[in-house]
Each structure stands twice: as structure tokens, then as C-alpha cells.
Amino acid sequence: MVIAHESSVGNMSKAAAKASKSSGSWELPEELVMLRDTVRRFMREEVRPVEDRQPHDCYALPDDELERLRSRARKLGLWCLASPAEHGGGGLSLLGQVVVAEEAARCRMGAYVPACGAFGIDPPSVIWLGTPRQIERYGKPGIAKGTKCFVAISEATGGADPARSIRTRAVRKGDRYVINGTKMWITAAGGADWGLVFARTGEQGARGGITCFIVDRGVAGLSMKPIPVIRSYSPYELNFVDVEVPEENRLGEEGEGFAICQKWLVHARVPYSAAVIGIAQEALRMAIEWVNQRETFKGRLADKQAIQWMIADSEMELRAARLLTYQAAWRGDGGHDIKVDASIAKVTATETAGRVLDRCVQMFGAMGVAQQMPLERWYREMRIKRLGEGPSEVHRMVVARHLLSNGSEY
């Protein structure tokens, strides 16, 4: 099996970024085609056989299996690919991250952790904006040791508009901040070693009144409890009662939290979009295989026009969603503001994936909702994906406001 060498991943990123800026074509650079094929083989030959031995709704592999996969991935250069190369990551461009995200999601738990965690879990990119001490203590261990992080923005008052909804407050007392409040729907908090918490230090509703803090999991006054939802793993409610955070754990200047939050969220939406496309494409592949061999009413399901139209519509919509996601990544690598591009990609990809999963379940019939297949798990996950990273309605508002103020670029 031909796999990319570790030292070549950074070169792939640079070449892809250069190609994305100079080429007028949407054809992927050769380096990213190689990386895509490498990840595809790794998923097919290494990850999925392990995952297939686990319970249907599992959301973590056994430690020994995960460590074996991670060791293999490290040797192949498939490790924390979105993190900066100078800190031990792969240093992939945004387009490269999109390519990997789509392939790494093609497994049963891919909507939660790409490649079942085999490629490591990149720390939130904003940690690299921190002080040298913060990078050494929190950023680098995420790459070297696999320490995990949560990001706490959303609250019960709403997560789509953090400038107005955040009521968790941090009050400065000498060289420390004291945090009080509650965060809701926080993914991965249960197994995290530390987190980024966005709290209000200024006036309610002011975008300049939010600050970002690094909070260690075991700090006094922080408690967590899971919130059961329709998928197999739960987000968490986080309660802060007089939680003391040293000034040195403030990320950025006081009042810069909203800008930090926005930059991270905008870019994160692009690989997020690619991942749901990957899941839906895998579901469609399975459905095509099924209808080609399924006999009903004296013929194959594949010969029925209703089935053919489901397949054609799904493929057309997925191709369109993929190109919009590639475009957002390409523009991001070119240094453009991609707030609108990322919103367009996110809405299109998540809503398309939901429709495709629905069609695939229909084509499989009763088998589509059986736990013998991954489809019903993906179906539940796709419903959540329309809410995560901002609901579709908010992204439509972002696009509409931009157009009403600036007109269309086309």
C-alpha cells in the first residue's frame, strides 16, 4: 500500500495552496489527489475493520486498538493534519483539510470523530494565537500526547448569536478572573483535559465585551453533566461557580473573545461541511450497491425509475455541495474573507446530506433503519449537523445581509 511519507504532508499543503491560488480549474492538485487516495485506503484497510467489531452506537474505539491505529497513522504522516507543522502537526491548507475530512468521515462514527480518532484530534486553531506558555502547555500536548479540548460558547439563551446570548461572566480580581455561569451543548467536554471558555467581561450585547479563557478540567467550581440527545454520544452542560482562572490563562486581550471565536468558527465550518458530504457519499455508494442486487416485483430495484431519480438527484446535489465547499476552502487559502462562503457551504452540505441519507434509507427499506446498517445512525447525526456550527437559518441570514449590503458578485 503506497502511503504519503510524513515529511511530504507539509509539502502537499504548500503545493496545494499554491495551485489553489494560481489555477483556474477546480481539479484537485496532484498532491491532494495522492493524499485523498492515501486516506481512503487507510480508512478502508485499517480503520473500518476495527470499527466493524464494535457495538453499533459506540463513540470510541478500545484503547489498544486506537493506539495501534494512531501509531500507524503517525508513521504515515497522517497526524493532526490541520495543526501547524512547526508545532508537530501536518500543516495542511484548508483545501487539504477538506479533502481529508471527507474521506476520514466515511466510517460509522465519522460524524463525531473523523477516522475514529486515528489521525489525532487537532487542538482548536486559536490556541496558536496564544502566548508561548499557552502553546507549550496546552497546544503542543494535544499533538504530542493526544490531550483533548472542549470549546464552550453556547448557552441556554442561544448559541447562534454569542455577542448577545453569552451571560456567563468573568470578573477580574487582582491577577485572576472569577467565572460564574452555565454553558450548554458542549461537545467532547466529558473526556477533555482543558477547554476554551468564552465569558462576558464587558457590557451585555457588546461584541467587544467577550473574553476567551483557558480552563483546566479539574479546576474547583467547574461541574459537568451529559445532556442526552438523539445521537449515541451526549454534549454537556457546564456549570461555573466561582471558578478562578489566572490572568495568564486569558487567551488574547480582554474583549477580543468575539473576534477569536468568529475566526475559528468560520474556518471550522468548511471541513465540517466536507465531513457530512463524505458520510452522504458513502451512504449513496452503499445504496447503489444494494439496489443493483435487490430483486423486487420481478426485477432489480435499480431498474425502477423512482430509484434511478433518487440516485441521480443525490449525486448531482452532492457534487454541487462538494464544489461549494472546495470553493470556500480555496478562497480561504487565498487569504479571502470566507464568512459568506463558509455559510453557503455549511447550509448546502448539511441540508444535502440530510436529503441524501433520507433517500438512502428509503432505498434500503426496512434494512435502512436496522442497526445492522450504519444508515440509521448517520440519519440521526445528519439532523444534528443542521444545528451544529450554527443553524441553517442563521447562515441564510449571514448570506442575505451580505447580499443586501454589497450585492451579488456574479
C-alpha positions in Angstrom: 0.0 0.0 0.0 1.5 3.3 -1.1 1.2 5.9 1.6 2.4 9.5 1.9 5.6 9.9 3.9 5.4 12.1 7.0 7.7 14.7 5.5 5.6 15.0 2.4 2.4 16.2 4.1 3.6 19.7 4.6 4.9 19.9 1.0 1.5 18.8 -0.2 -0.1 21.6 1.8 2.2 24.2 0.2 1.8 22.9 -3.3 -2.0 22.7 -2.9 -2.2 26.2 -1.6 -0.1 27.4 -4.5 -2.2 25.6 -7.0 -5.4 26.8 -5.5 -4.3 30.4 -5.9 -3.0 30.1 -9.4 -5.1 27.6 -11.1 -8.4 28.5 -12.8 -9.6 24.9 -12.5 -11.4 23.1 -9.7 -9.4 20.0 -10.4 -7.6 19.0 -7.2 -3.8 19.3 -7.3 -2.0 16.0 -7.8 -0.6 16.1 -4.3 -4.1 16.3 -2.8 -5.3 13.5 -5.0 -2.5 11.4 -3.6 -3.4 12.4 -0.1 -7.1 11.7 -0.7 -6.3 8.2 -2.0 -4.0 7.5 0.9 -6.6 8.4 3.5 -9.2 6.4 1.5 -7.1 3.3 1.7 -6.2 3.8 5.3 -9.9 4.1 6.2 -10.8 1.0 4.1 -8.0 -1.2 5.2 -7.2 0.0 8.8 -10.0 1.9 10.4 -13.2 0.3 9.3 -12.3 -3.3 10.1 -11.7 -2.2 13.7 -14.8 -0.2 13.9 -16.9 -3.1 12.4 -16.1 -5.2 15.5 -17.5 -2.5 17.9 -21.1 -2.1 19.1 -23.4 -0.1 16.7 -23.6 3.1 18.8 -20.1 3.1 20.1 -18.3 6.5 20.0 -14.8 5.4 21.0 -12.5 2.6 20.0 -10.9 0.3 22.6 -7.7 2.0 23.8 -5.4 -0.7 22.5 -7.0 -0.6 19.0 -6.9 3.2 18.9 -3.3 3.3 19.9 -2.3 0.8 17.2 -4.1 2.9 14.6 -2.6 6.1 15.8 0.8 4.6 15.8 0.3 3.6 12.2 -1.1 7.0 11.2 1.8 8.8 12.8 4.3 6.7 10.8 2.3 7.6 7.6 2.3 11.3 8.3 -1.5 11.3 8.9 -1.4 13.1 12.3 -3.1 16.3 13.5 -3.1 17.4 9.9 -4.7 20.8 10.5 -2.2 21.9 13.1 0.9 24.0 12.3 3.9 22.0 11.1 6.2 24.0 13.4 4.4 22.5 16.3 4.3 18.9 15.1 1.2 18.9 13.0 0.6 18.3 9.3 0.3 22.0 8.4 -2.4 21.3 5.7 -4.1 24.0 3.8 -7.8 24.5 4.3 -8.4 22.7 1.0 -6.2 19.8 2.2 -8.2 19.7 5.4 -11.4 19.5 3.3 -10.1 16.6 1.3 -9.1 14.6 4.4 -12.3 15.4 6.3 -14.5 14.0 3.5 -12.5 10.7 3.4 -12.0 10.4 7.1 -15.7 10.7 7.8 -16.6 7.6 5.8 -17.0 5.3 8.8 -19.8 4.7 11.2 -18.7 7.2 13.9 -17.1 9.6 11.3 -19.7 12.3 12.0 -18.3 12.5 15.6 -14.6 11.8 15.3 -13.0 11.6 11.8 -11.2 8.3 11.3 -12.5 7.2 14.7 -9.7 9.4 16.2 -6.9 7.6 14.4 -5.5 10.9 13.0 -5.4 12.6 16.4 -7.6 15.5 17.4 -6.3 18.9 16.4 -6.5 21.5 19.2 -8.7 24.5 18.3 -6.6 26.6 15.9 -7.0 29.7 18.1 -4.6 28.2 20.7 -1.8 29.0 18.3 -2.6 32.7 18.8 -1.8 32.3 22.5 1.4 33.1 24.4 4.4 30.8 24.2 3.5 29.4 27.6 -0.1 28.7 26.5 1.1 27.0 23.3 3.7 24.8 25.2 1.2 23.9 28.0 -2.0 23.4 26.0 -1.4 23.4 22.3 1.6 21.1 21.8 0.5 18.4 24.2 -2.6 18.0 22.1 -0.4 17.0 19.2 2.3 15.1 21.1 0.1 13.3 23.7 -3.4 13.5 22.3 -4.8 15.6 25.1 -8.3 16.8 24.3 -10.1 20.2 24.5 -13.6 21.5 24.5 -14.9 24.9 23.3 -17.6 26.4 25.4 -19.6 29.2 23.6 -23.3 28.2 23.6 -25.6 28.9 26.5 -29.3 28.2 27.2 -30.1 31.8 26.0 -28.9 30.8 22.5 -25.6 29.9 20.8 -26.1 31.3 17.3 -25.5 34.9 18.4 -22.8 34.9 21.0 -22.5 38.6 21.2 -25.9 38.9 22.8 -26.5 35.4 24.2 -23.4 35.0 26.4 -24.2 35.7 30.0 -21.5 33.7 31.7 -19.5 36.4 33.3 -15.8 36.7 34.3 -14.9 39.3 36.9 -11.3 40.4 37.4 -9.9 40.2 40.9 -6.3 41.1 41.1 -4.3 38.7 38.9 -7.2 36.3 38.5 -10.7 36.1 36.9 -13.7 34.6 38.6 -16.1 32.9 36.3 -19.8 32.2 37.0 -22.5 30.9 34.6 -23.6 27.9 32.6 -22.7 26.6 29.2 -24.9 24.2 27.2 -24.5 21.7 24.4 -20.7 21.5 24.7 -19.3 18.7 22.6 -16.5 16.5 24.0 -16.4 18.1 27.4 -16.6 14.8 29.2 -13.3 13.5 28.0 -11.4 16.8 27.7 -8.3 17.8 29.6 -8.9 21.6 29.2 -11.2 24.0 27.4 -11.7 27.4 25.9 -14.5 29.2 27.7 -16.0 32.5 26.3 -17.3 34.7 29.1 -18.5 38.2 29.3 -16.2 40.8 30.7 -18.0 43.9 29.3 -21.5 45.1 28.7 -24.3 42.7 27.7 -24.7 42.6 23.9 -21.4 44.3 23.1 -19.2 42.3 20.8 -16.2 43.8 22.5 -17.4 42.6 25.9 -16.4 38.9 25.5 -13.1 37.3 26.5 -11.6 33.9 26.0 -10.2 31.9 28.9 -8.3 28.6 29.1 -9.8 26.5 31.8 -8.4 23.2 33.2 -10.8 20.4 33.6 -10.1 19.8 37.3 -10.4 23.4 38.5 -12.5 23.9 41.6 -16.1 25.1 40.9 -16.5 23.5 37.5 -19.0 20.7 37.2 -20.3 18.9 34.1 -23.3 16.7 33.3 -24.3 15.0 30.0 -27.4 16.1 28.0 -29.0 13.0 26.3 -29.8 13.7 22.6 -30.8 11.6 19.6 -27.3 10.5 18.7 -25.2 8.0 20.5 -23.0 10.4 22.5 -24.0 13.4 24.6 -23.0 17.0 24.7 -22.5 18.5 28.2 -23.9 21.2 30.4 -21.0 23.0 32.2 -21.6 24.9 35.4 -19.2 27.5 36.7 -19.4 28.5 40.3 -16.7 31.0 41.4 -14.2 29.3 39.0 -10.9 31.1 39.4 -8.7 31.4 36.3 -5.2 33.1 36.4 -4.7 36.1 34.2 -2.0 34.1 32.3 -4.8 31.8 31.1 -6.6 34.6 29.3 -6.3 33.9 25.5 -5.8 37.2 23.8 -6.6 40.6 25.2 -9.7 41.3 27.3 -12.6 41.9 25.0 -11.1 40.1 22.0 -13.1 36.9 22.5 -15.7 37.5 19.9 -13.1 38.1 17.1 -11.2 34.9 18.2 -14.5 33.0 18.3 -15.6 34.2 14.8 -12.3 33.4 13.1 -12.2 29.9 14.5 -15.8 29.1 13.7 -15.7 30.4 10.1 -12.8 28.2 9.1 -14.0 25.2 11.1 -17.3 25.2 9.1 -15.5 24.2 5.9 -14.1 20.8 6.9 -17.3 20.3 8.8 -19.2 20.6 5.5 -16.8 18.2 3.8 -17.3 15.6 6.5 -21.1 15.4 6.1 -20.6 15.2 2.3 -18.3 12.2 2.9 -20.9 10.4 5.0 -23.7 11.0 2.5 -21.4 9.9 -0.4 -20.7 6.7 1.4 -24.4 6.1 2.1 -25.1 6.6 -1.6 -22.4 4.2 -2.6 -24.0 1.6 -0.3 -27.4 2.3 -1.7 -26.2 1.9 -5.3 -24.7 -1.5 -4.4 -27.9 -2.5 -2.7 -30.4 -1.6 -5.5 -28.2 -3.3 -8.1 -28.6 -6.7 -6.4 -32.0 -6.3 -4.7 -34.8 -8.1 -6.6 -38.4 -7.0 -6.2 -41.5 -7.1 -8.4 -39.8 -9.4 -10.9 -36.8 -7.0 -11.4 -34.0 -5.2 -9.8 -34.7 -2.1 -7.7 -32.1 -0.4 -9.9 -34.4 -0.7 -12.9 -37.2 1.3 -11.3 -37.3 4.9 -12.4 -38.2 6.2 -8.9 -34.9 4.7 -7.6 -32.9 6.0 -10.5 -34.1 9.5 -9.9 -33.2 9.2 -6.2 -29.7 8.2 -7.2 -29.3 10.9 -9.8 -30.6 13.7 -7.6 -28.3 12.6 -4.8 -25.2 12.5 -6.9 -26.0 15.9 -8.5 -26.6 17.6 -5.2 -23.5 16.1 -3.6 -21.3 17.3 -6.4 -22.7 20.8 -6.1 -22.2 20.8 -2.3 -18.6 19.5 -2.8 -17.7 22.2 -5.2 -19.1 24.9 -3.0 -17.0 23.5 -0.1 -13.9 23.3 -2.3 -14.5 26.9 -3.3 -14.8 28.1 0.3 -11.5 26.4 1.1 -9.8 27.6 -2.0 -10.7 31.2 -1.2 -9.7 30.8 2.4 -6.2 29.6 1.3 -6.0 32.6 -1.0 -6.5 34.9 2.0 -10.0 36.0 1.3 -12.7 36.7 3.9 -14.8 33.5 3.6 -17.6 34.2 6.1 -20.2 34.1 3.4 -18.6 31.2 1.5 -18.4 29.1 4.7 -22.1 29.8 5.5 -23.1 28.8 1.9 -21.1 25.6 2.1 -22.4 24.7 5.5 -26.0 25.1 4.7 -25.7 23.4 1.3 -23.7 20.4 2.6 -25.7 19.7 5.7 -29.1 20.0 4.1 -27.9 18.0 1.1 -26.5 15.3 3.3 -29.8 15.1 5.2 -31.8 14.6 1.9 -29.4 12.0 0.6 -29.4 10.0 3.8 -33.2 10.1 3.8 -33.3 8.7 0.2 -30.8 6.0 1.0 -32.8 4.8 4.0 -35.8 4.7 1.6 -34.0 2.7 -1.0 -32.9 0.2 1.7 -36.4 -0.1 3.0 -36.7 -1.7 6.5 -33.0 -2.6 6.4 -32.2 1.1 6.2 -33.4 1.7 9.8 -31.9 -1.6 11.2 -28.9 -1.3 13.4 -27.3 -3.9 11.2 -26.5 -0.9 8.9 -24.9 2.4 9.7 -27.6 4.4 7.9 -29.9 5.0 10.8 -27.0 6.3 13.0 -25.9 8.6 10.2 -29.5 9.7 9.7 -29.8 10.8 13.3 -26.4 12.6 13.1 -27.3 14.5 10.0 -30.3 16.0 11.8 -27.9 17.4 14.4 -25.5 18.7 11.7 -28.0 21.2 10.6 -27.9 22.8 14.0 -24.2 22.4 14.9 -21.8 25.2 13.8 -24.8 27.5 13.6 -28.3 26.6 12.4 -29.2 26.9 8.7 -31.4 29.9 9.3 -28.6 31.9 10.9 -26.3 31.2 7.9 -29.0 32.2 5.5 -29.3 35.5 7.4 -25.5 35.9 7.0 -25.7 35.4 3.3 -28.8 37.6 2.9 -27.3 40.5 4.9 -24.1 40.4 2.8 -26.1 40.5 -0.4 -28.4 43.2 0.7 -25.4 45.4 1.7 -23.0 44.5 -1.1 -25.0 43.0 -3.9 -24.0 39.7 -5.7 -20.5 39.1 -7.0 -21.9 37.3 -10.1 
